[in-house]
Amino acid sequence: MPEKSAALDIELLPGEVWWGGAVADGQAMPFGALPHHRNLADNAGLAGDPSAGANQSAPLLLSSAGRIVWSGRPFSFTFGDGRLGVVPSDEDVQLLEAPLGTLREAFLLASQRFFPASGRIPARELFEGPQYNTWIEMPYAPTQDGVITYADSLLEAGFPPGVLMIDDRWSRDYGDWRFNASHFPDPTSMVEELRARGFRVMLWLVPFISPDSDQFRELRALGLLLKGPDGEVIVREWWNGFSAMLDVTNPEATAWLKARLDALRDEHGIDGFKFDAGDLRDYRADDQAADGTGPVDLCEAYARLGLEYSFNEYRACWKMGGQPLAQRLHDKPPTWGSDGLLSLVPEGLAQGLIGHAFTCADMVGGGDLAAFAPGASVDQEQFVRYAQCAALFPMMQFSINPSRVLDAEHLAAVHGAVALRQELLPEILALVEHAARTAEPVIRPLAYHHAGFEGVTDQFLLGEDILVAPVLQAGATRRTVVLPAGTWTGPDGVERGEGTVEIAVDLGTLPAFRRTGA
């Protein structure tokens, strides 16, 4: 093990602010003006909030002045009193400076050195149409007939086909990755029917193994399950019960899982997989992994499995910037506040700035199942504004069928957001391909291209030439928009220069401005 480096004590430059670390801290970014602390090795989340440890993180900080902090291992960092303190764990922490001294140059230098672009993207179909997930409509109880009905209802409501993800409990048990025959009597024909309707099909899975199952006994005998410090197989609680965990740092264990996933692809035509869980919070520092490493390594090893499948999705990840992995924000409640709608833009920007360009803003309206208990009503306006915000992320995903919960006016507004996305799809796909070559984010903070706009956290740039200012307040009839240098043409067709403007909005308005002049 390399000798630990000394802690860094960095004086912040005038006006300098920083991004990076954990996506869960996105709403606190950019760092610098207020005190902030994060230990990237902490798998418990912030202030005991389990959702705080439920997304992507990386040992990277980037500054508006072109400075970079990087380590291959977790570190802790603290902002306060005009200084940044960085405490390493078991590997040196580096401080670098980009020659041009900008956020973009810092990102490009960090990417080239530490997480170079792979040259590949996830499957184009993940971007080309909305994604659909059975989670909210069929929680823990998807069936073959139900999936077909769900797909047909989306088409009948006027939504385009896309990637359809069959979520939790399509299988017999956790670790038994075969269709439950009582719920899916003929999965091959189901996939064929969905393909005929224009859908591609993905399946949900987790790296957990149900105790007392045949798979548990097989894997324990083979030594492929994660063990505790006492050498015994761990059975740990997660959100859906108690399970053992596949030791994904063991090549034999990943080969075992991959053989079962490949069988689903080859036998039934499944296109790919939603790799859920694998969070840092699922592991402990004293877990005995095959390669002798810790929680971040288990999280990273699980993410590497997705590189075998172009149709993939992750909600939790350590490092892996620049790789062709679809990364979703964690399940959100259907609220207007900082736990829901207001979190999408800052957290989406945080994803991109640690190297994850291929991002998705969670399921439209929110994917937190507890908020959709039987009898719960849907805030139709919030659902529309969520759809509008998500529509111009690299990927867009529905779970609730909008036509089931929206009246005609609100449904039309959602259709309008999808239509705008489809109109801009060639540009979105061009940015996706650009990200494969450069690792640059598809959605970017204004400060990425325009110094002096570091405080704007409720808008984003789609590439360099489209500025998106989603409506994020209930009952809004006006939206204040900050425009950087250039000439920008808004949804009303009016050209405007740099400055703060206020535009009228109605339910169907998704404020997107195009740069039409330098």
TORKOLNU-894567 format. One record per atom (N, C-alpha, C, O): residue in one letter; y, x negated, z. Coordinates in steps of 0.2 Angstrom, whole numbers, plus 5000, padded with zeros to 4 digits. Each point is the difference from the previous one (the first is absolute). Layout:
AYXZ/...
END
This chain:
M499449965000/M500650045000/M500649965000/M500149955004/P500450064991/P500649965000/P500450005007/P500050065003/E500349894998/E500550005006/E500550054999/E500350004995/K499950045010/K500650045000/K500649974999/K500149945002/S500350094993/S500749974999/S500450035006/S499950045004/A500749924996/A500550035005/A500350064998/A500050024994/A500250025011/A500450064998/A500649994997/A500349955001/L499950094994/L500650004996/L500650045004/L499950055002/D500749924998/D500650035003/D500549994994/D500349954999/I499850114998/I500450004994/I500750045001/I500050055002/E500549914997/E500750045001/E500150044994/E500049974994/L500250095007/L500150044994/L500749984997/L500549995003/L499550014990/L500649994997/L500550065000/L499750065001/P500949944998/P500450065000/P499850054995/P499949994994/G500050075008/G499850064996/G499249994998/G499850054997/E499949905005/E499350004998/E499550055004/E500150015006/V499550024990/V499550055002/V499349984997/V500049974995/W499550065008/W499349984998/W499650064999/W500150065003/W499349944993/W499550054999/W499349965001/W500049945000/G499550105002/G499349984999/G499750015007/G500250045004/G499249934996/G499550015006/G499650064999/G499550004996/A500650055008/A499650065000/A500450064996/A500650015002/V499050034994/V500450054997/V500250065005/V500450034999/A499249975006/A500150055005/A500749995003/A500350055003/D500049894996/D500749995003/D500550014995/D500649985000/G499250054994/G500550014994/G500750035002/G500549984997/Q499550075008/Q500650035002/Q500449965004/Q500650015001/A499249935001/A500449965004/A500349944995/A500449965002/M499350044992/M500349954995/M500650034997/M500150064999/P500349894999/P500049935001/P500149985007/P500450035004/F499349924999/F500049975006/F500649965001/F500349974995/G500050025011/G500649955001/G500550035004/G500349975005/A499950094993/A500650035004/A499850035007/A500450005004/L499050024997/L499850025006/L499449965003/L499649974996/P500350035010/P499449975003/P499350034997/P500050064999/H499549904999/H499450024998/H499549955002/H500149944999/H499350085002/H499449965002/H499450034996/H499950065000/R499749894998/R499350024997/R499549945001/R500249944998/N499250075004/N499549965000/N499550024995/N499750055001/L500249914993/L499650024995/L499350005002/L499650034996/A500249945009/A499350005002/A499950065005/A499450015002/D501150035000/D499950055004/D499750064996/D500350034996/N499149995006/N499750064997/N500050065003/N499750054998/A500849965007/A500150065004/A500550044998/A500150065002/G500349914993/G500650044997/G500649995005/G500049975005/L500550074993/L500750005004/L500050055005/L499850064999/A500349925007/A500150045006/A499450055000/A500150065002/G499349924997/G499450045001/G499950054994/G499650045001/D500949964994/D499950054994/D499549974996/D500149954996/P499350095003/P499549974996/P500150004993/P499849964996/S500750085001/S500250004993/S500449944998/S500049984995/A500249985011/A500449944998/A499649954998/A500349954996/G499150055005/G499549944998/G499650034994/G499549974998/A500750084999/A499650034995/A500249994992/A499850034996/N500649925003/N500249984993/N499949934999/N499749965004/Q500650024991/Q500049934997/Q500449955004/Q500650025003/S499249924998/S500449955003/S499949934997/S499449994997/A501049965004/A500049944997/A500449955004/A500550015003/P499349924997/P500349955004/P500649974996/P500049954999/L500550105000/L500549984995/L500750045003/L500050065001/L500549904999/L500750035001/L500449974994/L500049944998/L500550104999/L500449984995/L500750025002/L500150055003/S500449914995/S500750015002/S500450014994/S499949984994/S500750065007/S500550014995/S500349944998/S500450004995/A499649945009/A500349944998/A499549954997/A500149944999/G499350094999/G499549964996/G499549965004/G499749954998/R500350065009/R499549975004/R499450035001/R499950064999/I499649905002/I499350035001/I499649975006/I500149945001/V499650105003/V499549985005/V499350024998/V499950064998/W499749895002/W499350024998/W499549965004/W500149945002/S499350094999/S499449975003/S499450034997/S500150064999/G499449915001/G499450034998/G499750045005/G499550044999/R500749955007/R499750045006/R500650045003/R500549994999/P499350065006/P500550045003/P500449965004/P499949945003/F500750084998/F500549975005/F500450065003/F500050064997/S500449925008/S500450055003/S500749984998/S500249945000/F500350115000/F500749984998/F500450055004/F499950065002/T500749915000/T500550045004/T500749994997/T500249944999/F500250115000/F500750004998/F500450025006/F499850055003/G500749914998/G500550025006/G500549955001/G499949944999/D500750085002/D500649955002/D500149954994/D500249945001/G499750094993/G500249964994/G499549954998/G500149954997/R499350055006/R499549954998/R499350044999/R499950055002/L499749914994/L499350024999/L499549955003/L500149944998/G499550085006/G499549965003/G499350024998/G499850054999/V499849904999/V499450004997/V499549965004/V500149945001/V499450095002/V499449975003/V499450004997/V499750064998/P500049884999/P499450004996/P499450025005/P500050005006/S499550014990/S499350015004/S499649944999/S500049955004/D499650054990/D499649945000/D500149964993/D499549974997/E501150045000/E500149974994/E500849994999/E500350045003/D499949904994/D500749994999/D500450064997/D499750034996/V500949975007/V500450054997/V500549964996/V500349955002/Q499950074991/Q500449974996/Q500750034999/Q500050065000/L500549915000/L500750024998/L500249974994/L500049944999/L500150104996/L500249984993/L500650034998/L500250055003/E500249924992/E500650034998/E500050004992/E499849954997/A500350115000/A500050014993/A500749974997/A500550015004/P499549954991/P500649974997/P500650055000/P500649985001/L499350084996/L500650044999/L500250045006/L500550044999/G499149965006/G500350035006/G500050085000/G500550035003/T499050004994/T500050084999/T499450025003/T499549975000/L500550105001/L499350035002/L499550004994/L499449985002/R500850034992/R499650004995/R499749934999/R499449994999/E501049965001/E499849934999/E499549985006/E499549964999/A500650065007/A499649995006/A499350034998/A499549975001/F500550104997/F499450034998/F499649964995/F499449995001/L500949994993/L499749974995/L499749935002/L499449994998/L500949985006/L499849935002/L499450015005/L499549974999/A500550085005/A499550015005/A499450034996/A499449975002/S500750074993/S499450024996/S499749944996/S499450005000/Q501049964997/Q499749954996/Q499649955005/Q499549974998/R500750025008/R499749955005/R499450035003/R499549975001/F500650095001/F499550035005/F499650064998/F499450015002/F500850034994/F499650064997/F500250014993/F500350054998/P499549914998/P500150004993/P499750074996/P499550025003/A500950004992/A499850064997/A499349994997/A499949954997/S499750105003/S499349994997/S499950014993/S499549984997/G501050055000/G500050024993/G499750074998/G499950024995/R499850015011/R499750064999/R500350065004/R500449995004/I499550074994/I500250065003/I499450045002/I499550004997/P500650055008/P499550055001/P499950044994/P500449994996/A499150055004/A499950044994/A500750044998/A500350035004/R499849974990/R500650034997/R500150085002/R500550035001/E498950004999/E499950075002/E500350025007/E500350055001/L499749905003/L500350015007/L500850014999/L500350035005/F500049944990/F500750014999/F500250064995/F500550035000/E499049984995/E500250044994/E500150075002/E500450044997/G499349995008/G500150075002/G500050005008/G499849955003/P500350115000/P500050005007/P499349995002/P499550024996/Q500449955010/Q499350005003/Q499950065004/Q500550035003/Y498949994999/Y499950065004/Y499449985004/Y499549974999/N500650065008/N499549985005/N499850065004/N500450055001/T499049965000/T499750065003/T500150015007/T499950055004/W500449904999/W500149995008/W500350065003/W499650035005/I500950004993/I500350055004/I499750074998/I499950045004/E499949974990/E499750064997/E499350015003/E499850065001/M499849885000/M499350015002/M499949955005/M499649954999/P500750055007/P499949945005/P499350005003/P499850065002/Y499949894997/Y499349995003/Y499550044997/Y499450015002/A500850034992/A499550054998/A500150014992/A499950054998/P500149894998/P500050014993/P499450024997/P499449985003/T500650064992/T499350024997/T500150004992/T500649994998/Q498950014999/Q500049994993/Q500450064997/Q500549994995/D499450075007/D500350064997/D500850005002/D500450014996/G499749965010/G500750005003/G500449954996/G500650014998/V499149935000/V500449954996/V500150034993/V500649994998/I498950044999/I500250034993/I500550055001/I500550004996/T499550055009/T500550055001/T500749975001/T500550024997/Y499549935007/Y500649965001/Y500349974994/Y500650014999/A499049964997/A500349974994/A500250064995/A500549994997/D499150065002/D500250064996/D500750035002/D500450024996/S499749985011/S500650045002/S500649954999/S500550034999/L499449915001/L500649954998/L500250014993/L500650014998/L498949994998/L500150014993/L500350074998/L500550014996/E499250045007/E500350074999/E500750005003/E500450054997/A499849915008/A500750005002/A500549964996/A500650005001/G499149974994/G500449964995/G500149935002/G500449974997/F499250005007/F500049935002/F499649964995/F499450034998/P500849915000/P499549974995/P499449975004/P500149995006/P499450004990/P499449965004/P500249935002/P500549974997/G499150015007/G500149935003/G499449975003/G499550034999/V500649925005/V499449985004/V499950055006/V500550015004/L498950014997/L499850045006/L499649975005/L499549974998/M500750025008/M499749975005/M499650055005/M500350055002/I499149944998/I499650045005/I499949975007/I499849945000/D500550095005/D500149975006/D499450015005/D499550014998/D500749975008/D499550005005/D499550055000/D500150065000/R499249925002/R499450045000/R499750034994/R499750055000/W500449914994/W499750024994/W499349975001/W499550024997/S500449935008/S499449975000/S499550025006/S500350055004/R499149934997/R499650025005/R500249985007/R500050045005/D500349904995/D500249975007/D500449944998/D500049984994/Y500349995011/Y500449944999/Y499549944999/Y499649995005/G500549984990/G499549944998/G499550034995/G499749964997/D500150105003/D499550034996/D500450024994/D500250064999/W500049904996/W500450024995/W499650034994/W500049974994/R499750085007/R499750054995/R500350075001/R500250025006/F499950014989/F500250075000/F499650045005/F499450005000/N500950055004/N499650055004/N499850054995/N500450044997/A498949965002/A499850054995/A500150075001/A500050044996/S500149985011/S500150075001/S500750024998/S500150064999/H500349895001/H500750024998/H500249984993/H500450034996/F499249925001/F500149984993/F499349994997/F499749954999/P500050114999/P499450004997/P499949964993/P499449984999/D501150024998/D500049964993/D500649964999/D500450024996/P499749935008/P500749964999/P500149984993/P500649994998/T498949994998/T500149974994/T500350064995/T500549984996/S499350085004/S500350054996/S500750025003/S500450014996/M499749985010/M500750015003/M500449954997/M500650024997/V499249925003/V500549954997/V500150014992/V500549994998/E499050034999/E500050014993/E500550064999/E500450004995/E499650055009/E500450064999/E500849985001/E500450024997/L499749945009/L500649975001/L500349964995/L500650004998/R499049964999/R500249954994/R500250054994/R500549984997/A499150075002/A500250044994/A500650045001/A500450014995/R499949995011/R500650035002/R500649955000/R500650025001/G499249924998/G500549955000/G500149965006/G500449955001/F499150065004/F500149965007/F499549945000/F499550004996/R500749955008/R499649955002/R499850015007/R500450035004/V499149944999/V499750025006/V499949945005/V499749954998/M500650055008/M499949955005/M499750035006/M500150065001/L499649905003/L499750025006/L500349965006/L500149944999/W500050095007/W500249975006/W499449975003/W499550025000/L500749925004/L499549975004/L500449965005/L500649995000/V499049995005/V500249965006/V499549945001/V499450014998/P500849945006/P499549955001/P499650015007/P499849955003/F500150114998/F499750025006/F499350034999/F499850024994/I499749975011/I499350024999/I499950045006/I500049985006/S499750084993/S499950055005/S499449975005/S499549984997/P500550025009/P499549985004/P499450054999/P500050054999/D499449925003/D499450044999/D499850024993/D499650055000/S500749924995/S499950024994/S499549954997/S499949945003/D499850084991/D499549954997/D500449934998/D499849955000/Q500850074998/Q500449944997/Q500249955006/Q500049945000/F500150095006/F500249965006/F499449965002/F500149945001/R499350094999/R499449965002/R499949944994/R499849955002/E500350074992/E499949954995/E500449945000/E499849945000/L500950085001/L500549955000/L500049965007/L500149945000/R499750095005/R499949965007/R499449954999/R500149945002/A499450084995/A499449964999/A500249944996/A499849945001/L500650074994/L500349954995/L500549955003/L500249954997/G500150075009/G500549965003/G500750014996/G500449955000/L499750114997/L500650014996/L500550045003/L500550024997/L499550005010/L500550045003/L500449955005/L499749955002/L500950074999/L500549965004/L499750005007/L499850065003/K500349895000/K499749995007/K500649985005/K500549984998/G499450045008/G500549995005/G499949935003/G499549964998/P500950025007/P499949935003/P499449995004/P499749945001/D499950125001/D499449995003/D499449994995/D499450005002/G500850004991/G499550004995/G499650064998/G499650004996/E500650065007/E499750064999/E500550044994/E500649995000/V499050054997/V500450044994/V500550055004/V499950035005/I500749974992/I500550045002/I500050074998/I499850014994/V500350045010/V500150074999/V500650025002/V500150005006/R500450014990/R500750015002/R500350074998/R499850024994/E500650005010/E500350074998/E500649994995/E500449955000/W499650094995/W500550014995/W500250074999/W499850045004/W500649984991/W500350075000/W499550054999/W500150065001/N499349934997/N499550054999/N499349995003/N499550024998/G500649945008/G499449995004/G499849935002/G500549965001/F498950035000/F499849935002/F499549974995/F499650044998/S500649905000/S499549974995/S500049935001/S500449965003/A499150014994/A499949934999/A500449984994/A500350044996/M499849895003/M500549984995/M499649954995/M499749955003/L500450054991/L499749964995/L500449935001/L500650005000/D499049945000/D500449945001/D500249984993/D499649974996/V500950055002/V500249994993/V500249934998/V500249984994/T499849975011/T500149934999/T499349974998/T500049944998/N499550105003/N499349974998/N499850024993/N500050064998/P499949894997/P499950024993/P499450044999/P500050044995/E499549965009/E499450045000/E500250075001/E499850054997/A500749965008/A500250075002/A500450034994/A499950064999/T500549904998/T500450034995/T499650024994/T500150044996/A499449915003/A499550024994/A499650065001/A499950044996/W499949975011/W499750065001/W500450064999/W499850054997/L500949955005/L500450064998/L500150014993/L500050054997/K500249895000/K500150004992/K499450034997/K500250044995/A499249955006/A499450024997/A500150085000/A499850034995/R500450005011/R500050075001/R500650034996/R499950064997/L500649915003/L500650024996/L499850004992/L500250044996/D499549905002/D499950004993/D499450054998/D500150034994/A499549995011/A499550054998/A500450074999/A499850044995/L500749975009/L500450074999/L500349994993/L500150064997/R500249895001/R500349994994/R499550014994/R500150034995/D499349935006/D499550004994/D499650075000/D499950024994/E500050015011/E499650065000/E500450064999/E499750054997/H500949955005/H500350075000/H500749994996/H500350054999/G499949894999/G500650004997/G500649995004/G500650014997/I499449985009/I500649995005/I500449944997/I499749954998/D500950065002/D500549954997/D500249955005/D500149944998/G499950085009/G500249955004/G500150035007/G499750055002/F500649915003/F500050025007/F500649995004/F500449964998/K499750095006/K500649995005/K499749975006/K499650035004/F500649914997/F499849965006/F500450015006/F500549975001/D499350085003/D500450025006/D499849955006/D499549975000/A500950045005/A499949965007/A500049924998/A500449984995/G499249985009/G500149934999/G500749985003/G500249944998/D500150105006/D500649985003/D500049945005/D499449995003/L501149974998/L500049955005/L499850035007/L499749975004/R500550104997/R499950035007/R499250015001/R499850025005/D499849984989/D499350015001/D499749945003/D499450015002/Y500949934998/Y499649945002/Y500449975006/Y500550025002/R499149945002/R500249965006/R500049934999/R499649974996/A500849995007/A500049934999/A499449975002/A499849944997/D499850095008/D499349965002/D499450034996/D499549995002/D500650054993/D499550034996/D499749934996/D500349964998/Q499050055002/Q499649944997/Q499950014993/Q499450034998/A501049954997/A499950014993/A499649944998/A500049955003/A499750064991/A499549954997/A500449944999/A499749945001/D500950064997/D500349944998/D500549975006/D500449964999/G499550075007/G500349985006/G500850015000/G500349975004/T499950084992/T500750014999/T500250075004/T499650025003/G501050004996/G500350055004/G500250074997/G499850004994/P500550045009/P500250074997/P500349994993/P499850044996/V500749925003/V500350004994/V499549984994/V500150024994/D499549935008/D499549984995/D499550064998/D499850004994/L500050045011/L499650064998/L500450054996/L499750024995/C500949995006/C500450044997/C500149984992/C499950034996/E500249905004/E500149974993/E499350004996/E500050024994/A499549975009/A499350004997/A499950074997/A499750014995/Y500450045009/Y499950074998/Y500550014994/Y499750044995/A500949945005/A500450014994/A499749964994/A500150034994/R499649925006/R499749964995/R499550044996/R499949994994/L499750055010/L499550054997/L500350044994/L499750014995/G501050015006/G500350044995/G500149974994/G500150034994/L499949905006/L500149974993/L499550014995/L500049984994/E499450045009/E499450014995/E500150074997/E499650014995/Y500950035006/Y500050074998/Y500850014998/Y500449995004/S499750024989/S500750014998/S500350075003/S500650005001/F498950055000/F500250065004/F499949995007/F499550005003/N501149985001/N499949995007/N500650025003/N500550024997/E499549995010/E500650025004/E499949975007/E499450005003/Y501149975000/Y500049985007/Y500650035003/Y500550014997/R499450005010/R500650025004/R500149945005/R500550005003/A499149954998/A500149955005/A499849934996/A499550004996/C500849955005/C499949944997/C500349945003/C500650015003/W499149934997/W500349945003/W500149954994/W499549994996/K501149995003/K500249964994/K499750034993/K500250065000/M499549914996/M499850024993/M500650024996/M499950044995/G500749945006/G500550014995/G499949974993/G499649955000/G500650094995/G499949984993/G499450024997/G499849994995/Q499750045009/Q499450024998/Q500050074997/Q500450045002/P499149984994/P500050074997/P499750055004/P499550034999/L500849985007/L499850055005/L500550065001/L500649985001/A499250084998/A500550065002/A500050005007/A499650015004/Q501149994998/Q500150005008/Q500450075001/Q500650014998/R499250035007/R500350065002/R500349995007/R499749975004/L500850074997/L500350005007/L499550055004/L499750044997/H500449945009/H499550045005/H500250085000/H500550024998/D499050015005/D500150085000/D500650025004/D500149985006/K500350064991/K500650025003/K500050075002/K499650044997/P500749985008/P500150075002/P500550044995/P500449964997/P499650105002/P500450044996/P500750015003/P500250065001/T500249895001/T500650005003/T500649974996/T499849964995/W500850065007/W500649974996/W500249935003/W500349964997/G499450025009/G500349955004/G499749934999/G499749994994/S500449975010/S499849934999/S499249995000/S499849944998/D499950105005/D499250004999/D499850034994/D499449994998/G501050044998/G499850044994/G500449974994/G500049954998/L500450104999/L500349994994/L500549945000/L500049964995/L500450035010/L500449945001/L499749935000/L500349954999/S499050055002/S499749945000/S499849974993/S499849945000/L500250114995/L499749984994/L500349944997/L499749954998/V501050065001/V500349954996/V500049935003/V499849954997/P500450045010/P500049945003/P499349975000/P499949944999/E499650105003/E499349975000/E499849984993/E499649954999/G500550094996/G499849984993/G500349944998/G499749964997/L501050035005/L500349944998/L499749945004/L499949944997/A499950075009/A499749955004/A499349974997/A499949955000/Q499750104997/Q499449994997/Q500149954994/Q499749954999/G500850064997/G500249964994/G500249935002/G499849954996/L500650055009/L500349935002/L499549965003/L500149945001/I499350085001/I499449955003/I499550004994/I499549975001/G500750054993/G499549984994/G499650064998/G499649994995/H500550075008/H499650054997/H500450054996/H500350045002/A499649954991/A500450034995/A499850074999/A500450044998/F498949975003/F499750064997/F499950055006/F499550015003/T501150034998/T500050045006/T500050074999/T500250034995/C499750015011/C500050074999/C500250035007/C499949975005/A500550084995/A500450025005/A499650065004/A500350055003/D499149944999/D499550045003/D500050074996/D500350014995/M499350045008/M499950064996/M500750045001/M500350005005/V499850044990/V500750045000/V500050055005/V499550035001/G501049975003/G500150045006/G499749975006/G500150035006/G499549924994/G499749975006/G499350005000/G499750064998/G499949895004/G499350015000/G499750005007/G499449995001/D501050025004/D499850005007/D499650075001/D500450055001/L499049954999/L499650065001/L500150045006/L500050064999/A500249915006/A500150045006/A500650055000/A500050055003/A500549934992/A500650044999/A499850064996/A500450054999/F499049964998/F499850054995/F499550045003/F499550024996/A500549995010/A499550055004/A500050074997/A500550024997/P499050015003/P500050074998/P500550045003/P500250005006/G500250044989/G500650045002/G500649965000/G500550035000/A499549914999/A500649965000/A500450024993/A499750004995/S500950005005/S500450024994/S500349934997/S500149955004/V500050054990/V500349954996/V500750004999/V500250064998/D500249895004/D500750004999/D500149994992/D499949944998/Q500250114998/Q500049994993/Q500649964998/Q499949964995/E500750045008/E500549954998/E499849935001/E500149964996/Q499650035010/Q499849935001/Q499549974995/Q500049954998/F499550105001/F499549984995/F500349984993/F499849954997/V500750095001/V500349984994/V500449945000/V499949954996/R500550035009/R500349945001/R499549945000/R500249954998/Y499350065006/Y499549955000/Y499749994993/Y499949944998/A499950114998/A499849994993/A500549964996/A499849964996/Q500850065005/Q500649974996/Q500049925002/Q500149964995/C499950035011/C500049935002/C499449964998/C500049944997/A499450095003/A499449964998/A499950004993/A499649954997/A500750094999/A499950004993/A500249944996/A499749984995/L500849985008/L500249944997/L499849945003/L500349944999/F499250075006/F499649945002/F499549984994/F499950044996/P499849905005/P499649984995/P499450054999/P499850024994/M500050015011/M499450055000/M500250065004/M500450005005/M499450064993/M500150065004/M499450045001/M499550004996/Q500450035010/Q499450035002/Q500150065004/Q500450015004/F499250044994/F500050075003/F499450015004/F499549974998/S500550075007/S499450025003/S500050085000/S499650034997/I500949995007/I500150084999/I500150024993/I500449964997/N499350095001/N500250034993/N500750035001/N500050055003/P500549934994/P500650035000/P500150074999/P500350045003/S499349994992/S500050074998/S499750045006/S500250065000/R499449915005/R499850045005/R500550025006/R500050055003/V500549904997/V500450005006/V500850014998/V500450015005/L499749994989/L500750014998/L500250064996/L499550034996/D501150005005/D500250064996/D500249974993/D500049944999/A500250104996/A500149994993/A500649955000/A500049954996/E500550065008/E500649955000/E499849935002/E500249954996/H499550045009/H499849945003/H499549964995/H500049944999/L499550104999/L499549984995/L500349974994/L499849954997/A500750085000/A500449984994/A500349935002/A500049964996/A500350045010/A500349935002/A499549945000/A500249954998/V499250075004/V499549955000/V499849984993/V499949944998/H500050114998/H499949994993/H500549954997/H499949964996/G500750065006/G500649964997/G499949925002/G500249964996/A499650035010/A499949935002/A499549974996/A500049944998/V499450095002/V499549974996/V500249994992/V499849954997/A500650105001/A500249994993/A500449944999/A500049964995/L500550035010/L500449944999/L499649945001/L500149954996/R499450055008/R499549945000/R499749994994/R500049944997/Q499750115000/Q499749994993/Q500549984995/Q499849964995/E500850065005/E500549984996/E500149925000/E500149974995/L499950015011/L500249935002/L499449965000/L500049945001/L499450094998/L499349965000/L500049944996/L499849955002/P500550054992/P499949934996/P500449955004/P499849944999/E500850075004/E500349955003/E499749985007/E500049945002/I499750115001/I499649985006/I499449964998/I499949955004/L499750064991/L499549964998/L500249934998/L499649955001/A501050054996/A500249934998/A500249965006/A499849945000/L500450095005/L500249975006/L499349985004/L500049945003/V499550104997/V499449985002/V499749944997/V499749965003/E500350044990/E499849944997/E500449945001/E499749955001/H500950065000/H500449945002/H499849985007/H500049945001/A499950105004/A499849985006/A499349965000/A499949965004/A499750064991/A499349964999/A500249934998/A499649965002/R500950034995/R500249934997/R500449965005/R499949945001/T500550105003/T500549965005/T499950025007/T500349965004/A499350094998/A500050035007/A500650035002/A500050035006/E500549984990/E500650035002/E499950075002/E499650044996/P500749995009/P500050075002/P500250054994/P500449984996/V499250075003/V500250064996/V500750035002/V500450014997/I499550015010/I500650035003/I500349945005/I499749975003/R501050034996/R500349945004/R500650035003/R500450054998/P499849915008/P500650025003/P500649984996/P500049954996/L500650085005/L500649984996/L500249935000/L500249974996/A499650005010/A500249935002/A499649964996/A500249944999/Y499250084998/Y499649954996/Y500449984994/Y499949944998/H500550104999/H500449984994/H500850005002/H500449974996/H499850055009/H500750015002/H500249985007/H499950045005/A500349904996/A500249985006/A500650045003/A500450024996/G499649995011/G500550045003/G499750085001/G500450045003/F499049974994/F499850075001/F499450005005/F499550054999/E500449905005/E499450005005/E500050065004/E499450015002/G501150025000/G500050065004/G499750064997/G500050055004/V499949964990/V499850064997/V499350005000/V499649974996/T500150085008/T499350005001/T499750074998/T499450025001/D501050034997/D499850074998/D500050014992/D500050054998/Q500149894999/Q500050004992/Q499549944998/Q499949965004/F499950054990/F499749944997/F500149994993/F500250054996/L499649895001/L500149994993/L499350004998/L499549975002/L500450074992/L499450004996/L500149944995/L500350024995/G499449925006/G500249954996/G500749985001/G500249995006/E500149994989/E500749985001/E500550054997/E500650005002/D499250054994/D500550044997/D500050075002/D500450044997/I499149995007/I500050065002/I500150015008/I499649965004/L500950074998/L500250015007/L499850075003/L500250054997/V499449955008/V499750075002/V500350015007/V499949965005/A500450094996/A500350025007/A499750075002/A500450054999/P499049965003/P499750065001/P500450045006/P500349975004/V499650094995/V500450055005/V499550005006/V499450025000/L500849965006/L499649995006/L500250045006/L499750005005/Q500850054994/Q500350045006/Q499850074998/Q500150024995/A499750025010/A499950074999/A500650044999/A500649985003/G499450064992/G500650044998/G500549974997/G500650034999/A499349914998/A500549964997/A500350034994/A499650034996/T501049975003/T500450034994/T500449944997/T500250004994/R499849945009/R500449944998/R499649945002/R499650005005/R500449954990/R499749945002/R500449944999/R500349994994/T499849975011/T500449944999/T499649944997/T499549995003/V500749984992/V499749954996/V500449945000/V500650004998/V499149945004/V500349944999/V499849964994/V499449994998/L501150004997/L499949974994/L500249935000/L500649985002/P499049974996/P500249935000/P500349984993/P500250054996/A500049895003/A500349984994/A499750034993/A499450005000/G501050024996/G499750024993/G500350074999/G500450035004/T499450004990/T500250074998/T499350045001/T499549984997/W500650075007/W499450045001/W500150074998/W500550035002/T499050004994/T500050074998/T499650045004/T499449995001/G500850065003/G499750045004/G499650064997/G500150014994/P499650035010/P499750064997/P500450054997/P499850054997/D500949955005/D500550044997/D500349984994/D500450034997/G499349915001/G500349974993/G500649965001/G500349984995/V500050025011/V500749965001/V499849935001/V499649985004/E500849984993/E500049935001/E500449985006/E500650025001/R499249935003/R500349985006/R499949935001/R499549974998/G501050005005/G500049925002/G499849995007/G499850055004/E500349894998/E499849985007/E500450045005/E500650014999/G499150015006/G500350045006/G499650055003/G499450014998/T500850035006/T499750055004/T500250074997/T500650015000/V498950034997/V500250064997/V499650065004/V499549995003/E500850074996/E499650065003/E499950044994/E500450024997/I499050015002/I499850044995/I499750065003/I499750015005/A500450054991/A499750065002/A499250004998/A499849974995/V499850065010/V499350014999/V499850075001/V500350035005/D499249994992/D499650065002/D499349985001/D499849945000/L499850115001/L499349995001/L499649964995/L499649965002/G500650054992/G499749964994/G500349934999/G499749974995/T500850015008/T500349944999/T499649945003/T499949995006/L500049964989/L499749935003/L500549954997/L499949984994/P500650005010/P500549964997/P499749934998/P499849965004/A500250034990/A499849944997/A500649974995/A500250044995/F500049905006/F500649984996/F499749944995/F499649965002/R500650044992/R499849954995/R500649954999/R500550024999/R499349915002/R500649964998/R500149994992/R499549994997/T501150035001/T500150004993/T500549954998/T500350004994/G499949965011/G500549954998/G500049945006/G499850025005/A500449924993/A500049955005/A500550015005/A500149965005/
END
